[in-house]
């Protein structure tokens, strides 16, 4: 009987403390310097040879939403402690798989962005880096049929990569 009390005490008292200490239950762990309190995201310029007119807005909005929902930073219009700017440099479709008769079976939409983060309060976060993501789609479909879904997925991946670069100290 005595050992069952110790087992019970362990699971009720000690185990939760251990899980909390190691961050076991935390799904959103960022390492943003405490001096950083706000974030701003400029409009992404579109300098790709092929331009999707809504891509810059979509990317900027998703990055803002990511910081609102997954950090304790407040969103400001300009001059945030984290100040993001960027340029879309690549938006292209290319075949990636073909059959024996050299007819493409899959096409790939690739989007590339160059992102700059400036942070005067914590310069360790500063970076200027290119990010590229892609999605493949059935070559029998016209890009206009699948473009919105592809952009949704690709920009989600880009934003996750940018957010992780800015906030995780790995």
C-alpha atoms as an extended CHARMM CRD file, in Angstrom:
* protein
*
       170  EXT
         1         1  UNK       CA              0.0000000000        0.0000000000        0.0000000000  PROA      1               0.0000000000
         2         2  UNK       CA              2.8320000000        2.3360000000        0.8250000000  PROA      2               0.0000000000
         3         3  UNK       CA              4.3950000000        2.0560000000       -2.6670000000  PROA      3               0.0000000000
         4         4  UNK       CA              1.1100000000        2.9090000000       -4.3710000000  PROA      4               0.0000000000
         5         5  UNK       CA              1.0170000000        6.2110000000       -2.4530000000  PROA      5               0.0000000000
         6         6  UNK       CA              4.4900000000        7.0640000000       -3.7340000000  PROA      6               0.0000000000
         7         7  UNK       CA              3.5140000000        6.1800000000       -7.2860000000  PROA      7               0.0000000000
         8         8  UNK       CA              0.3870000000        8.2970000000       -6.9760000000  PROA      8               0.0000000000
         9         9  UNK       CA              2.4020000000       11.2090000000       -5.5420000000  PROA      9               0.0000000000
        10        10  UNK       CA              4.9000000000       10.9330000000       -8.3700000000  PROA      10              0.0000000000
        11        11  UNK       CA              2.2350000000       11.1360000000      -11.0800000000  PROA      11              0.0000000000
        12        12  UNK       CA              0.2920000000       13.9150000000       -9.4030000000  PROA      12              0.0000000000
        13        13  UNK       CA              3.1430000000       16.1100000000       -8.1520000000  PROA      13              0.0000000000
        14        14  UNK       CA              6.5030000000       15.2670000000       -9.6860000000  PROA      14              0.0000000000
        15        15  UNK       CA              5.6050000000       14.2670000000      -13.2520000000  PROA      15              0.0000000000
        16        16  UNK       CA              3.8260000000       17.5450000000      -14.1350000000  PROA      16              0.0000000000
        17        17  UNK       CA              6.7990000000       19.5100000000      -12.8190000000  PROA      17              0.0000000000
        18        18  UNK       CA              9.1830000000       17.4750000000      -14.9670000000  PROA      18              0.0000000000
        19        19  UNK       CA              7.0320000000       17.9070000000      -18.0430000000  PROA      19              0.0000000000
        20        20  UNK       CA              6.8340000000       21.6450000000      -17.4260000000  PROA      20              0.0000000000
        21        21  UNK       CA             10.5620000000       21.9300000000      -16.8440000000  PROA      21              0.0000000000
        22        22  UNK       CA             11.5140000000       20.2370000000      -20.0800000000  PROA      22              0.0000000000
        23        23  UNK       CA              8.8330000000       21.9770000000      -22.1360000000  PROA      23              0.0000000000
        24        24  UNK       CA              7.2120000000       18.6310000000      -23.0280000000  PROA      24              0.0000000000
        25        25  UNK       CA              3.7430000000       20.0930000000      -23.3680000000  PROA      25              0.0000000000
        26        26  UNK       CA              4.7360000000       23.3260000000      -25.0860000000  PROA      26              0.0000000000
        27        27  UNK       CA              4.1150000000       23.4180000000      -28.8040000000  PROA      27              0.0000000000
        28        28  UNK       CA              5.0580000000       27.0460000000      -29.3450000000  PROA      28              0.0000000000
        29        29  UNK       CA              8.5070000000       27.7750000000      -28.0030000000  PROA      29              0.0000000000
        30        30  UNK       CA             10.2370000000       30.8840000000      -29.2680000000  PROA      30              0.0000000000
        31        31  UNK       CA             13.4680000000       32.4570000000      -28.1460000000  PROA      31              0.0000000000
        32        32  UNK       CA             12.7670000000       36.0970000000      -28.8950000000  PROA      32              0.0000000000
        33        33  UNK       CA             14.8280000000       38.5220000000      -26.8460000000  PROA      33              0.0000000000
        34        34  UNK       CA             12.6120000000       40.0270000000      -24.0930000000  PROA      34              0.0000000000
        35        35  UNK       CA             13.5610000000       43.5390000000      -25.2450000000  PROA      35              0.0000000000
        36        36  UNK       CA             11.6740000000       42.9010000000      -28.5050000000  PROA      36              0.0000000000
        37        37  UNK       CA              8.0540000000       43.9390000000      -28.0650000000  PROA      37              0.0000000000
        38        38  UNK       CA              6.6340000000       44.6660000000      -31.5150000000  PROA      38              0.0000000000
        39        39  UNK       CA              6.7110000000       43.4850000000      -35.1150000000  PROA      39              0.0000000000
        40        40  UNK       CA              6.0360000000       45.2210000000      -38.4200000000  PROA      40              0.0000000000
        41        41  UNK       CA              5.8560000000       43.6590000000      -41.8730000000  PROA      41              0.0000000000
        42        42  UNK       CA              6.2680000000       45.8120000000      -44.9730000000  PROA      42              0.0000000000
        43        43  UNK       CA              4.5060000000       44.9720000000      -48.2180000000  PROA      43              0.0000000000
        44        44  UNK       CA              6.5010000000       42.3660000000      -50.1400000000  PROA      44              0.0000000000
        45        45  UNK       CA              7.5880000000       43.7970000000      -53.4960000000  PROA      45              0.0000000000
        46        46  UNK       CA              7.1030000000       41.4730000000      -56.4370000000  PROA      46              0.0000000000
        47        47  UNK       CA             10.1760000000       41.4320000000      -58.6740000000  PROA      47              0.0000000000
        48        48  UNK       CA              9.7100000000       37.9370000000      -60.0840000000  PROA      48              0.0000000000
        49        49  UNK       CA              9.7150000000       37.6150000000      -63.8910000000  PROA      49              0.0000000000
        50        50  UNK       CA              6.1470000000       36.2840000000      -63.6420000000  PROA      50              0.0000000000
        51        51  UNK       CA              3.9680000000       38.2390000000      -61.2180000000  PROA      51              0.0000000000
        52        52  UNK       CA              0.9810000000       36.9970000000      -59.2740000000  PROA      52              0.0000000000
        53        53  UNK       CA             -0.7180000000       40.2450000000      -58.2370000000  PROA      53              0.0000000000
        54        54  UNK       CA             -1.9470000000       39.0140000000      -54.8420000000  PROA      54              0.0000000000
        55        55  UNK       CA              1.1380000000       37.1000000000      -53.7290000000  PROA      55              0.0000000000
        56        56  UNK       CA              2.8770000000       39.9790000000      -51.9170000000  PROA      56              0.0000000000
        57        57  UNK       CA             -0.2180000000       40.8010000000      -49.9030000000  PROA      57              0.0000000000
        58        58  UNK       CA             -0.9030000000       37.1380000000      -49.1100000000  PROA      58              0.0000000000
        59        59  UNK       CA              2.6280000000       36.5590000000      -47.8780000000  PROA      59              0.0000000000
        60        60  UNK       CA              2.6990000000       39.7230000000      -45.7500000000  PROA      60              0.0000000000
        61        61  UNK       CA             -0.7010000000       39.0130000000      -44.2020000000  PROA      61              0.0000000000
        62        62  UNK       CA              0.2650000000       35.4450000000      -43.3110000000  PROA      62              0.0000000000
        63        63  UNK       CA              3.5190000000       36.5740000000      -41.7090000000  PROA      63              0.0000000000
        64        64  UNK       CA              1.6620000000       39.1770000000      -39.6350000000  PROA      64              0.0000000000
        65        65  UNK       CA             -0.9290000000       36.6050000000      -38.5520000000  PROA      65              0.0000000000
        66        66  UNK       CA              1.7960000000       34.1310000000      -37.6000000000  PROA      66              0.0000000000
        67        67  UNK       CA              3.3640000000       36.6510000000      -35.2200000000  PROA      67              0.0000000000
        68        68  UNK       CA             -0.0030000000       37.6730000000      -33.7890000000  PROA      68              0.0000000000
        69        69  UNK       CA             -1.0210000000       34.1010000000      -33.0460000000  PROA      69              0.0000000000
        70        70  UNK       CA              2.3080000000       32.5100000000      -32.1150000000  PROA      70              0.0000000000
        71        71  UNK       CA              4.2840000000       35.1800000000      -30.3100000000  PROA      71              0.0000000000
        72        72  UNK       CA              3.7090000000       37.7860000000      -27.6540000000  PROA      72              0.0000000000
        73        73  UNK       CA              4.7850000000       40.6260000000      -29.9620000000  PROA      73              0.0000000000
        74        74  UNK       CA              2.3470000000       43.3800000000      -30.7660000000  PROA      74              0.0000000000
        75        75  UNK       CA              1.7490000000       44.2400000000      -34.3940000000  PROA      75              0.0000000000
        76        76  UNK       CA              2.5780000000       47.8150000000      -35.4250000000  PROA      76              0.0000000000
        77        77  UNK       CA              2.2660000000       49.3790000000      -38.8450000000  PROA      77              0.0000000000
        78        78  UNK       CA              5.8590000000       50.6800000000      -39.0820000000  PROA      78              0.0000000000
        79        79  UNK       CA              9.1930000000       50.5200000000      -37.3190000000  PROA      79              0.0000000000
        80        80  UNK       CA              8.5280000000       47.4700000000      -35.1710000000  PROA      80              0.0000000000
        81        81  UNK       CA             11.3150000000       46.0930000000      -33.0250000000  PROA      81              0.0000000000
        82        82  UNK       CA             11.2030000000       43.2170000000      -35.5140000000  PROA      82              0.0000000000
        83        83  UNK       CA             10.9750000000       44.9580000000      -38.8800000000  PROA      83              0.0000000000
        84        84  UNK       CA             10.4590000000       42.6680000000      -41.8690000000  PROA      84              0.0000000000
        85        85  UNK       CA             10.8370000000       43.6280000000      -45.5010000000  PROA      85              0.0000000000
        86        86  UNK       CA             11.0970000000       41.4280000000      -48.5210000000  PROA      86              0.0000000000
        87        87  UNK       CA             10.9430000000       40.8480000000      -52.2170000000  PROA      87              0.0000000000
        88        88  UNK       CA              9.3960000000       38.0410000000      -54.2140000000  PROA      88              0.0000000000
        89        89  UNK       CA             12.1640000000       37.0220000000      -56.6030000000  PROA      89              0.0000000000
        90        90  UNK       CA             10.8290000000       33.8070000000      -58.1010000000  PROA      90              0.0000000000
        91        91  UNK       CA              7.4540000000       32.5960000000      -59.3170000000  PROA      91              0.0000000000
        92        92  UNK       CA              7.7560000000       29.8890000000      -61.9200000000  PROA      92              0.0000000000
        93        93  UNK       CA              6.2030000000       26.7150000000      -63.2080000000  PROA      93              0.0000000000
        94        94  UNK       CA              8.4170000000       23.9610000000      -64.5900000000  PROA      94              0.0000000000
        95        95  UNK       CA              7.9270000000       20.2780000000      -65.4430000000  PROA      95              0.0000000000
        96        96  UNK       CA              9.4240000000       17.8540000000      -62.9070000000  PROA      96              0.0000000000
        97        97  UNK       CA              8.3730000000       14.3790000000      -64.0290000000  PROA      97              0.0000000000
        98        98  UNK       CA              7.7460000000       12.8870000000      -67.4320000000  PROA      98              0.0000000000
        99        99  UNK       CA              6.5660000000        9.6520000000      -69.0070000000  PROA      99              0.0000000000
       100       100  UNK       CA              8.5340000000        7.5990000000      -71.5110000000  PROA      100             0.0000000000
       101       101  UNK       CA              7.3750000000        9.7970000000      -74.3840000000  PROA      101             0.0000000000
       102       102  UNK       CA              8.7580000000       12.9220000000      -72.6260000000  PROA      102             0.0000000000
       103       103  UNK       CA              5.3280000000       14.3200000000      -71.7730000000  PROA      103             0.0000000000
       104       104  UNK       CA              5.2950000000       15.9800000000      -68.3730000000  PROA      104             0.0000000000
       105       105  UNK       CA              3.1560000000       14.2510000000      -65.7490000000  PROA      105             0.0000000000
       106       106  UNK       CA              3.9270000000       16.7010000000      -62.9380000000  PROA      106             0.0000000000
       107       107  UNK       CA              4.5960000000       20.4020000000      -62.8990000000  PROA      107             0.0000000000
       108       108  UNK       CA              6.0900000000       22.3720000000      -60.0340000000  PROA      108             0.0000000000
       109       109  UNK       CA              5.1910000000       25.8760000000      -58.8810000000  PROA      109             0.0000000000
       110       110  UNK       CA              8.1830000000       27.4130000000      -57.1210000000  PROA      110             0.0000000000
       111       111  UNK       CA              8.0780000000       30.6430000000      -55.1420000000  PROA      111             0.0000000000
       112       112  UNK       CA             11.2140000000       32.3340000000      -53.8480000000  PROA      112             0.0000000000
       113       113  UNK       CA             11.4610000000       35.3390000000      -51.5540000000  PROA      113             0.0000000000
       114       114  UNK       CA             14.3280000000       37.3630000000      -50.1670000000  PROA      114             0.0000000000
       115       115  UNK       CA             13.5490000000       38.4710000000      -46.6180000000  PROA      115             0.0000000000
       116       116  UNK       CA             15.2930000000       40.9600000000      -44.3810000000  PROA      116             0.0000000000
       117       117  UNK       CA             14.7340000000       41.2000000000      -40.6430000000  PROA      117             0.0000000000
       118       118  UNK       CA             16.1320000000       44.2110000000      -38.8280000000  PROA      118             0.0000000000
       119       119  UNK       CA             16.0700000000       44.3760000000      -35.0610000000  PROA      119             0.0000000000
       120       120  UNK       CA             17.9950000000       47.1480000000      -33.3260000000  PROA      120             0.0000000000
       121       121  UNK       CA             17.0830000000       45.9280000000      -29.8310000000  PROA      121             0.0000000000
       122       122  UNK       CA             18.4720000000       42.4240000000      -30.4110000000  PROA      122             0.0000000000
       123       123  UNK       CA             20.8120000000       42.3110000000      -33.3880000000  PROA      123             0.0000000000
       124       124  UNK       CA             21.3110000000       38.5440000000      -33.0000000000  PROA      124             0.0000000000
       125       125  UNK       CA             17.9380000000       38.1880000000      -34.7480000000  PROA      125             0.0000000000
       126       126  UNK       CA             18.9940000000       40.2190000000      -37.8160000000  PROA      126             0.0000000000
       127       127  UNK       CA             19.1920000000       38.3440000000      -41.0920000000  PROA      127             0.0000000000
       128       128  UNK       CA             18.8470000000       38.7110000000      -44.8250000000  PROA      128             0.0000000000
       129       129  UNK       CA             18.1150000000       35.3910000000      -46.4670000000  PROA      129             0.0000000000
       130       130  UNK       CA             16.4000000000       33.7990000000      -49.4350000000  PROA      130             0.0000000000
       131       131  UNK       CA             13.6560000000       31.2320000000      -48.8690000000  PROA      131             0.0000000000
       132       132  UNK       CA             12.2230000000       28.9440000000      -51.5350000000  PROA      132             0.0000000000
       133       133  UNK       CA              9.2830000000       26.5520000000      -51.4000000000  PROA      133             0.0000000000
       134       134  UNK       CA              7.4230000000       24.5920000000      -54.0550000000  PROA      134             0.0000000000
       135       135  UNK       CA              4.4380000000       22.3440000000      -54.6650000000  PROA      135             0.0000000000
       136       136  UNK       CA              3.9490000000       19.8290000000      -57.4480000000  PROA      136             0.0000000000
       137       137  UNK       CA              0.7000000000       19.4570000000      -59.3490000000  PROA      137             0.0000000000
       138       138  UNK       CA             -0.7710000000       17.2500000000      -62.0540000000  PROA      138             0.0000000000
       139       139  UNK       CA              0.4430000000       18.4340000000      -65.4530000000  PROA      139             0.0000000000
       140       140  UNK       CA             -2.9470000000       17.7170000000      -66.9980000000  PROA      140             0.0000000000
       141       141  UNK       CA             -4.3410000000       20.6140000000      -64.9610000000  PROA      141             0.0000000000
       142       142  UNK       CA             -4.0000000000       24.2220000000      -65.9480000000  PROA      142             0.0000000000
       143       143  UNK       CA             -2.1450000000       26.3680000000      -63.3970000000  PROA      143             0.0000000000
       144       144  UNK       CA             -5.1790000000       28.6330000000      -63.0150000000  PROA      144             0.0000000000
       145       145  UNK       CA             -7.1910000000       25.6080000000      -61.7660000000  PROA      145             0.0000000000
       146       146  UNK       CA             -4.8250000000       24.8690000000      -58.8790000000  PROA      146             0.0000000000
       147       147  UNK       CA             -2.9580000000       28.1480000000      -58.3720000000  PROA      147             0.0000000000
       148       148  UNK       CA             -4.8630000000       29.4120000000      -55.3270000000  PROA      148             0.0000000000
       149       149  UNK       CA             -4.4400000000       26.1380000000      -53.4250000000  PROA      149             0.0000000000
       150       150  UNK       CA             -0.7560000000       25.9450000000      -54.3590000000  PROA      150             0.0000000000
       151       151  UNK       CA             -0.1320000000       29.5270000000      -53.2360000000  PROA      151             0.0000000000
       152       152  UNK       CA             -1.9400000000       28.8400000000      -49.9620000000  PROA      152             0.0000000000
       153       153  UNK       CA              0.2840000000       25.8570000000      -49.2200000000  PROA      153             0.0000000000
       154       154  UNK       CA              3.5510000000       27.3820000000      -50.4370000000  PROA      154             0.0000000000
       155       155  UNK       CA              3.1050000000       30.6750000000      -48.5720000000  PROA      155             0.0000000000
       156       156  UNK       CA              2.2040000000       28.7610000000      -45.4060000000  PROA      156             0.0000000000
       157       157  UNK       CA              5.5030000000       26.8710000000      -45.6790000000  PROA      157             0.0000000000
       158       158  UNK       CA              7.4480000000       30.0450000000      -46.4520000000  PROA      158             0.0000000000
       159       159  UNK       CA              5.9640000000       31.8610000000      -43.4640000000  PROA      159             0.0000000000
       160       160  UNK       CA              6.7660000000       28.9450000000      -41.1550000000  PROA      160             0.0000000000
       161       161  UNK       CA             10.3590000000       28.9300000000      -42.3740000000  PROA      161             0.0000000000
       162       162  UNK       CA             10.7210000000       32.7130000000      -41.9730000000  PROA      162             0.0000000000
       163       163  UNK       CA              9.0870000000       32.6840000000      -38.5250000000  PROA      163             0.0000000000
       164       164  UNK       CA             11.3540000000       29.8630000000      -37.3530000000  PROA      164             0.0000000000
       165       165  UNK       CA             14.4540000000       31.6440000000      -38.6450000000  PROA      165             0.0000000000
       166       166  UNK       CA             13.4640000000       34.8100000000      -36.7640000000  PROA      166             0.0000000000
       167       167  UNK       CA             12.3080000000       33.2950000000      -33.4960000000  PROA      167             0.0000000000
       168       168  UNK       CA             14.0840000000       30.0220000000      -32.8300000000  PROA      168             0.0000000000
       169       169  UNK       CA             17.5950000000       30.0570000000      -31.5060000000  PROA      169             0.0000000000
       170       170  UNK       CA             18.6760000000       26.5950000000      -32.6650000000  PROA      170             0.0000000000
